Amino acid sequence: MKLSIKLESFDGPLDLLLHLIEQNEIDIFDIPIVEITDQYLQYISEMTLQNEGVEESMDEMSDFMLMAATLLNIKSKMLLPKQVDDETGEEIDPRLELVERLLEYKVYKYVSEELRDKHNDAEKLVFRGSSVPKDLYDIKEEINVAEILQDVTLSKLEKIFYDVMHRQIDRKDPIRSSFGTIKKEPVSLEDRIYYIENYAYTHDRFSFKELLLKAEDKVTVIVTFLGVLELMKIGKIRVSQDEIFADINIETVKDDEVKDKETEDNSNLGKKENAEEMVVDNT
């Protein structure tokens, strides 16, 4: 892999490594440690020649030299047989610690750049100063508290209090204020069907309103209605109404009625099949 680098100043060894990785479009989780190490050492050599004889740069150079030693250590481990973690059974990557440090540094670098941009934008803002003359700063209007409160009584304060409270109530949204925490309702259709079947077993004929006497909320009412529709569909109950908008009457279907219905259906099905066979024979 051929890497390119332009000699420039960096904030530290991690900044240089991150520059090498991004400049050459390298996957940070799969760093080619041999090439990166060679390129890093090349930069260290160039930087040492530029700062030769300058004592103030020794602290900065020591950080870069320490990272160089770290890279050489990782490079030597990569040449050895791969080690396996005894607990997880996975291969130990010598580059893992370096990758974690680079990712952490990348986050801090991004945040610092964002803060710097906000600081630069803030420098472009100019706020208008106060237009009040300085001679008027110390002028304060005298307030006669006794004169203001001379007509205030407990009854007036009570009236003001209730007016304020009513305003708060009127300002309240009657729909949104009833919203609560969204949570999973404990009512299920299967449980409600089981409940209706047991109720119908002990009550041959009853009304839908009677069935809802123990309904705790709107969701229970809706699920109960769906359960009634399901039981109607499978033929366990039948419903009727004396007139429009009247209460719904529910009646339990007896077992013998179910058997007669099944017998009639089977009979009709047999007649239909015989008719179809006769048509086929005639043709």
C-alpha positions as CSV (number, residue, x, y, z in Angstrom):
1,M,0.0,0.0,0.0
2,K,1.4,3.4,-1.0
3,L,0.7,6.1,1.5
4,S,1.2,9.9,1.0
5,I,1.8,12.6,3.6
6,K,2.3,16.3,3.5
7,L,4.5,17.6,6.3
8,E,2.5,19.9,8.6
9,S,2.0,20.6,12.2
10,F,-0.2,18.4,14.3
11,D,-1.6,18.7,17.9
12,G,-0.1,15.4,18.9
13,P,0.8,11.9,17.9
14,L,-2.9,10.8,17.8
15,D,-3.7,13.7,15.5
16,L,-1.0,12.6,13.1
17,L,-2.2,9.0,13.1
18,L,-5.8,10.1,12.5
19,H,-4.6,12.3,9.6
20,L,-2.7,9.4,8.1
21,I,-5.8,7.1,8.3
22,E,-8.2,9.7,6.9
23,Q,-5.8,10.9,4.2
24,N,-5.3,7.4,2.8
25,E,-8.9,6.3,3.4
26,I,-8.0,3.5,5.7
27,D,-10.5,1.6,7.8
28,I,-9.8,2.6,11.4
29,F,-10.8,-0.9,12.6
30,D,-8.3,-2.6,10.3
31,I,-5.2,-0.4,10.3
32,P,-2.3,-1.7,8.2
33,I,0.1,-1.3,11.0
34,V,3.3,-1.9,9.0
35,E,2.6,0.9,6.4
36,I,1.3,3.3,9.1
37,T,4.4,2.8,11.3
38,D,6.8,3.4,8.4
39,Q,5.0,6.5,7.4
40,Y,4.8,7.7,11.0
41,L,8.6,7.2,11.5
42,Q,9.2,9.1,8.3
43,Y,7.3,12.1,9.6
44,I,9.2,11.8,13.0
45,S,12.5,11.9,11.1
46,E,11.5,15.0,9.1
47,M,10.2,16.8,12.2
48,T,13.4,16.0,14.1
49,L,15.6,17.5,11.4
50,Q,13.4,20.7,11.4
51,N,13.6,21.1,15.2
52,E,17.2,20.1,15.7
53,G,18.8,22.1,18.4
54,V,15.5,23.5,19.7
55,E,15.1,22.5,23.4
56,E,11.6,23.9,23.7
57,S,10.3,21.1,21.4
58,M,11.6,18.2,23.5
59,D,8.4,17.7,25.4
60,E,6.4,17.6,22.1
61,M,8.9,15.3,20.5
62,S,8.8,12.9,23.5
63,D,5.1,12.3,22.9
64,F,5.7,11.5,19.2
65,M,8.6,9.2,20.1
66,L,6.5,7.4,22.7
67,M,3.8,6.8,20.0
68,A,6.5,5.5,17.7
69,A,7.6,3.0,20.3
70,T,4.0,1.9,20.7
71,L,3.6,1.4,17.0
72,L,6.8,-0.6,16.8
73,N,5.6,-2.8,19.7
74,I,2.3,-3.4,17.9
75,K,4.2,-4.2,14.7
76,S,6.3,-6.8,16.4
77,K,3.2,-8.4,18.0
78,M,1.6,-8.6,14.5
79,L,4.5,-10.6,13.2
80,L,4.2,-13.2,16.0
81,P,1.6,-16.0,16.1
82,K,-1.8,-14.8,17.0
83,Q,-2.8,-15.1,20.7
84,V,-6.2,-16.3,21.8
85,D,-8.2,-15.1,24.8
86,D,-8.7,-17.9,27.3
87,E,-12.1,-16.7,28.4
88,T,-13.8,-15.8,25.1
89,G,-11.8,-18.0,22.8
90,E,-11.3,-15.1,20.3
91,E,-8.1,-13.8,18.8
92,I,-6.4,-10.9,20.6
93,D,-5.8,-8.0,18.3
94,P,-2.7,-5.9,19.4
95,R,-4.2,-2.9,17.6
96,L,-7.4,-2.8,19.7
97,E,-6.2,-0.4,22.4
98,L,-4.8,2.0,19.8
99,V,-8.1,1.9,17.8
100,E,-10.0,2.8,21.0
101,R,-7.7,5.7,21.7
102,L,-8.1,7.0,18.1
103,L,-11.9,6.8,18.3
104,E,-12.0,8.7,21.6
105,Y,-9.6,11.3,20.2
106,K,-11.7,11.7,17.1
107,V,-14.8,12.4,19.2
108,Y,-13.0,15.1,21.2
109,K,-11.6,16.6,18.1
110,Y,-15.0,16.8,16.5
111,V,-16.5,18.5,19.6
112,S,-13.6,21.0,19.8
113,E,-14.1,21.9,16.1
114,E,-17.8,22.5,16.7
115,L,-17.1,24.7,19.7
116,R,-14.5,26.7,17.7
117,D,-17.0,27.3,14.9
118,K,-19.6,28.5,17.4
119,H,-17.0,30.8,19.0
120,N,-16.1,32.2,15.6
121,D,-19.8,32.8,14.7
122,A,-20.4,34.5,18.1
123,E,-17.5,36.9,17.3
124,K,-19.5,38.2,14.3
125,L,-22.5,39.2,16.4
126,V,-22.8,42.8,17.6
127,F,-25.3,43.7,20.3
128,R,-26.8,47.1,20.6
129,G,-26.2,48.9,23.9
130,S,-28.8,50.5,26.1
131,S,-30.3,53.7,24.7
132,V,-31.4,55.1,28.1
133,P,-29.4,58.2,29.1
134,K,-27.1,57.8,32.1
135,D,-28.9,60.7,33.8
136,L,-32.1,58.6,34.0
137,Y,-30.6,55.5,35.5
138,D,-31.0,56.7,39.1
139,I,-34.5,58.1,38.6
140,K,-37.0,55.8,40.3
141,E,-40.7,56.4,40.7
142,E,-41.8,56.5,44.3
143,I,-44.6,54.0,45.0
144,N,-47.0,54.6,47.8
145,V,-47.8,51.1,49.0
146,A,-50.5,52.2,51.4
147,E,-52.4,54.1,48.7
148,I,-52.3,51.1,46.4
149,L,-53.5,48.6,49.0
150,Q,-56.2,50.9,50.6
151,D,-59.1,49.2,48.8
152,V,-57.7,45.7,49.0
153,T,-59.8,43.3,51.2
154,L,-59.8,39.6,51.8
155,S,-63.0,39.1,49.7
156,K,-61.4,40.9,46.7
157,L,-58.3,38.8,47.1
158,E,-60.4,35.7,47.1
159,K,-62.3,36.8,44.0
160,I,-59.0,37.6,42.2
161,F,-57.6,34.2,43.2
162,Y,-60.7,32.3,41.8
163,D,-60.6,34.4,38.6
164,V,-57.0,33.4,38.1
165,M,-57.7,29.7,38.7
166,H,-60.6,29.7,36.3
167,R,-58.4,31.3,33.6
168,Q,-55.9,28.5,34.1
169,I,-58.7,25.9,33.7
170,D,-60.2,27.6,30.6
171,R,-56.7,27.7,29.1
172,K,-56.3,24.0,29.6
173,D,-56.8,21.8,26.5
174,P,-59.5,19.4,27.5
175,I,-58.3,16.8,25.0
176,R,-54.5,16.9,25.4
177,S,-54.7,17.3,29.1
178,S,-56.3,13.9,29.4
179,F,-53.3,12.3,27.6
180,G,-51.3,10.1,29.9
181,T,-48.3,7.8,29.6
182,I,-48.6,5.5,26.6
183,K,-48.4,1.9,27.9
184,K,-49.5,-1.5,26.8
185,E,-53.1,-2.2,27.8
186,P,-53.6,-5.4,29.8
187,V,-56.8,-6.4,27.9
188,S,-56.5,-9.0,25.2
189,L,-59.1,-10.2,22.7
190,E,-58.5,-13.9,23.7
191,D,-59.1,-13.2,27.4
192,R,-62.2,-11.2,26.6
193,I,-63.7,-13.9,24.4
194,Y,-63.1,-16.4,27.2
195,Y,-64.8,-14.1,29.6
196,I,-67.9,-13.6,27.3
197,E,-68.2,-17.4,26.8
198,N,-68.2,-18.0,30.5
199,Y,-70.7,-15.2,31.1
200,A,-72.9,-16.6,28.3
201,Y,-72.7,-20.1,29.8
202,T,-74.4,-18.9,33.0
203,H,-76.8,-16.4,31.3
204,D,-78.8,-17.7,28.4
205,R,-80.0,-14.2,27.4
206,F,-78.5,-10.9,28.4
207,S,-77.9,-7.4,27.1
208,F,-74.7,-5.9,25.8
209,K,-75.0,-3.2,28.4
210,E,-75.2,-5.8,31.2
211,L,-72.0,-7.4,29.8
212,L,-70.2,-4.0,30.2
213,L,-71.1,-3.4,33.9
214,K,-67.5,-4.4,35.0
215,A,-65.7,-2.7,32.1
216,E,-63.0,-0.4,33.6
217,D,-62.2,1.8,30.6
218,K,-62.9,2.5,26.9
219,V,-60.4,-0.1,25.7
220,T,-62.2,-2.8,27.6
221,V,-65.5,-1.8,26.0
222,I,-64.0,-1.9,22.5
223,V,-62.3,-5.3,23.0
224,T,-65.6,-6.7,24.5
225,F,-67.4,-5.6,21.4
226,L,-64.8,-7.3,19.2
227,G,-65.2,-10.4,21.2
228,V,-69.0,-10.4,20.7
229,L,-68.5,-10.1,16.9
230,E,-66.0,-13.0,16.9
231,L,-68.4,-15.2,18.9
232,M,-71.2,-14.3,16.4
233,K,-68.9,-15.2,13.5
234,I,-68.2,-18.7,14.9
235,G,-71.9,-19.3,15.8
236,K,-71.6,-19.3,19.6
237,I,-74.1,-16.5,20.2
238,R,-76.8,-14.5,18.3
239,V,-77.7,-10.9,18.7
240,S,-80.9,-8.9,18.1
241,Q,-82.3,-5.4,18.6
242,D,-85.9,-4.5,19.3
243,E,-85.5,-1.2,17.5
244,I,-82.9,1.1,16.1
245,F,-80.4,2.5,18.8
246,A,-81.9,0.1,21.3
247,D,-79.8,-2.1,23.6
248,I,-78.3,-5.1,21.9
249,N,-79.7,-8.4,23.2
250,I,-77.4,-11.4,23.2
251,E,-78.6,-15.0,23.3
252,T,-76.6,-18.1,23.7
253,V,-76.7,-20.7,20.9
254,K,-77.4,-24.2,22.4
255,D,-75.3,-27.2,21.5
256,D,-78.1,-29.0,19.8
257,E,-78.8,-26.0,17.6
258,V,-75.2,-26.0,16.6
259,K,-75.4,-29.7,15.7
260,D,-78.6,-29.2,13.7
261,K,-76.9,-26.3,11.8
262,E,-73.9,-28.4,11.0
263,T,-76.2,-31.3,9.9
264,E,-78.1,-28.9,7.7
265,D,-74.9,-27.5,6.2
266,N,-73.5,-30.9,5.5
267,S,-76.8,-31.9,3.9
268,N,-76.9,-28.9,1.7
269,L,-73.2,-29.5,0.7
270,G,-74.1,-33.1,-0.2
271,K,-77.0,-32.0,-2.4
272,K,-74.8,-29.5,-4.1
273,E,-72.2,-32.2,-4.8
274,N,-74.8,-34.6,-6.2
275,A,-76.2,-31.9,-8.4
276,E,-72.8,-31.1,-9.8
277,E,-72.2,-34.9,-10.5
278,M,-75.5,-35.1,-12.4
279,V,-74.5,-32.1,-14.5
280,V,-71.2,-33.7,-15.3
281,D,-72.9,-37.0,-16.3
282,N,-75.4,-35.3,-18.6
283,T,-72.6,-33.5,-20.4
